[in-house]
Amino acid sequence: MEADWEVEIGPGAPVIDVQWSGFVDLRSRPQAARELPEAGDLPELAEALARLNGTASPVWTSKCDVWQILDAESFDVYEMEASPESAQYAWACYIDLLPQSAKRWASPDTAISWCRTVCKQLHEVALRNCRADLVIRNAITSPEFTDMGITAYLTSCGPTRQEAYRVLGSVLLSFADALCHLQR
C-alpha cells in the first residue's frame, strides 16, 4: 500500500475539533461504530473504528466520513499503484485520530516519527489501487487545550464502483491492523 505523511499546523490550517456536536465516544462503546451513518454501507469502517477505539489501539477516533470521488483528475493513479484502467472509480475516507497517551504526540517531531513508522508498516501491506495519507494537525481537545492529532485519508480506486468500494474496505481493515500492532 502506498502511504505518506505531511504536517499542516500553521495559521489557517484545518484543525481536529473533538468538541464537535456529533461526537460519539467509541472508546467507551466501540460497538456503537456499527450505528454510525457513515458505516451503514461499509461494515469494514465500523470494524476499523471499533479496533481503533479498542483497548489495544494506541489511538482513538473523533470523526470520520466516506465519499465517492467523482473527479478522476483529483487523484493520481500512479500514487495508488494503479493502472488507468483500474482507476475508473474512486472512494475516500478520512478518520481523525488522537493519541491514547497525551505524551505520544507531544510535539510535531514525535508525531512525525510516529507517522513515519505507520507509513513503513503500510508499505509492507500487499494492496494496490489505494493509499493512505496522514496529516498532522492541531487538535482542540477541550475549550482550553490544544493537542496534536492526525487526519488519516484513505483512498481507493477500481474498474467499477463496487470494486473501488471493496478496496476501500480492505484499506480500512489493513490500516486499523497496522495501527493496532504499534505499541500503545
PABA-774711 format. One line per field, with one value per residue (C-alpha): residue in one letter; x, y, z. Coordinates in steps of 0.25 Angstrom, whole numbers. Example, Ala and Ser with C-alpha at 12.3 -4.5 7.8 and 13.67 -1.06 7.14 Angstrom:
% residues 2
code A / S
east 49 / 55
north -18 / -4
up 31 / 29
END
This chain:
% residues 184
code M / E / A / D / W / E / V / E / I / G / P / G / A / P / V / I / D / V / Q / W / S / G / F / V / D / L / R / S / R / P / Q / A / A / R / E / L / P / E / A / G / D / L / P / E / L / A / E / A / L / A / R / L / N / G / T / A / S / P / V / W / T / S / K / C / D / V / W / Q / I / L / D / A / E / S / F / D / V / Y / E / M / E / A / S / P / E / S / A / Q / Y / A / W / A / C / Y / I / D / L / L / P / Q / S / A / K / R / W / A / S / P / D / T / A / I / S / W / C / R / T / V / C / K / Q / L / H / E / V / A / L / R / N / C / R / A / D / L / V / I / R / N / A / I / T / S / P / E / F / T / D / M / G / I / T / A / Y / L / T / S / C / G / P / T / R / Q / E / A / Y / R / V / L / G / S / V / L / L / S / F / A / D / A / L / C / H / L / Q / R
east 0 / 5 / 6 / 11 / 10 / 10 / 9 / -2 / -1 / 1 / -9 / -22 / -19 / -30 / -31 / -37 / -49 / -52 / -63 / -72 / -87 / -88 / -76 / -79 / -69 / -65 / -55 / -66 / -75 / -67 / -78 / -86 / -78 / -88 / -99 / -91 / -98 / -84 / -83 / -96 / -92 / -78 / -76 / -61 / -62 / -70 / -60 / -48 / -54 / -56 / -42 / -36 / -44 / -41 / -32 / -21 / -20 / -10 / -21 / -35 / -44 / -53 / -59 / -60 / -66 / -67 / -70 / -68 / -58 / -65 / -54 / -43 / -33 / -34 / -25 / -12 / -14 / 1 / 1 / -8 / 0 / -12 / -13 / -22 / -32 / -33 / -36 / -49 / -56 / -50 / -55 / -49 / -50 / -44 / -42 / -38 / -28 / -24 / -13 / -18 / -6 / -5 / 11 / 11 / 10 / 15 / 22 / 21 / 34 / 28 / 16 / 25 / 33 / 20 / 15 / 28 / 26 / 12 / 16 / 27 / 17 / 7 / 17 / 18 / 3 / 1 / -10 / -11 / -21 / -20 / -12 / -12 / -8 / -6 / -7 / -2 / -11 / -14 / -26 / -35 / -38 / -45 / -48 / -35 / -26 / -20 / -12 / -7 / -16 / -15 / -25 / -23 / -28 / -30 / -33 / -36 / -39 / -45 / -50 / -64 / -71 / -73 / -58 / -53 / -62 / -57 / -43 / -47 / -52 / -39 / -31 / -39 / -36 / -21 / -20 / -26 / -18 / -5 / -8 / -13 / 1 / 8 / 11 / 1
north 0 / 14 / 23 / 37 / 48 / 63 / 74 / 85 / 93 / 107 / 119 / 116 / 101 / 92 / 86 / 74 / 78 / 67 / 76 / 76 / 73 / 60 / 53 / 39 / 34 / 20 / 17 / 14 / 7 / 2 / -6 / 7 / 9 / 0 / 10 / 22 / 26 / 26 / 12 / 8 / 2 / 0 / -11 / -10 / 4 / 0 / -11 / -2 / 9 / -2 / -7 / 8 / 11 / -2 / -5 / -10 / 3 / 14 / 24 / 27 / 34 / 47 / 48 / 41 / 42 / 34 / 39 / 35 / 43 / 48 / 55 / 45 / 56 / 59 / 47 / 41 / 27 / 24 / 29 / 17 / 7 / 6 / 6 / 16 / 4 / 1 / 15 / 18 / 20 / 24 / 25 / 33 / 33 / 41 / 38 / 48 / 41 / 45 / 38 / 29 / 35 / 50 / 49 / 41 / 53 / 64 / 71 / 71 / 63 / 52 / 52 / 52 / 40 / 32 / 35 / 30 / 17 / 15 / 18 / 8 / -2 / 1 / 0 / -15 / -17 / -24 / -15 / -8 / 3 / 10 / 19 / 25 / 40 / 44 / 59 / 64 / 75 / 83 / 77 / 84 / 74 / 84 / 98 / 102 / 91 / 89 / 76 / 69 / 60 / 53 / 52 / 39 / 40 / 26 / 26 / 14 / 12 / 1 / -2 / -2 / 6 / -7 / -11 / 2 / 1 / -13 / -8 / 3 / -7 / -15 / -2 / 2 / -12 / -12 / 2 / -2 / -15 / -7 / 3 / -7 / -14 / -2 / -1 / 7
up 0 / -3 / 9 / 12 / 23 / 24 / 34 / 34 / 47 / 42 / 43 / 36 / 35 / 38 / 52 / 58 / 67 / 77 / 83 / 71 / 73 / 67 / 74 / 78 / 89 / 83 / 94 / 104 / 93 / 81 / 76 / 74 / 62 / 55 / 57 / 51 / 38 / 31 / 34 / 29 / 15 / 19 / 30 / 29 / 34 / 46 / 49 / 47 / 56 / 67 / 66 / 66 / 79 / 86 / 97 / 89 / 80 / 82 / 77 / 78 / 67 / 68 / 54 / 40 / 27 / 14 / 0 / -15 / -23 / -35 / -42 / -47 / -48 / -33 / -30 / -36 / -41 / -40 / -26 / -23 / -31 / -40 / -55 / -63 / -66 / -51 / -47 / -53 / -40 / -26 / -12 / 0 / 15 / 26 / 41 / 51 / 61 / 75 / 83 / 95 / 103 / 103 / 102 / 89 / 80 / 90 / 78 / 63 / 64 / 71 / 62 / 50 / 56 / 58 / 44 / 38 / 46 / 41 / 27 / 27 / 33 / 22 / 11 / 15 / 12 / -1 / -6 / -19 / -24 / -11 / -2 / 12 / 15 / 29 / 32 / 45 / 51 / 63 / 71 / 80 / 91 / 101 / 101 / 108 / 102 / 88 / 85 / 73 / 64 / 51 / 40 / 32 / 18 / 12 / -3 / -13 / -27 / -36 / -50 / -45 / -33 / -25 / -27 / -22 / -10 / -7 / -8 / 2 / 12 / 11 / 13 / 25 / 31 / 28 / 33 / 46 / 47 / 45 / 56 / 66 / 64 / 69 / 84 / 92
END
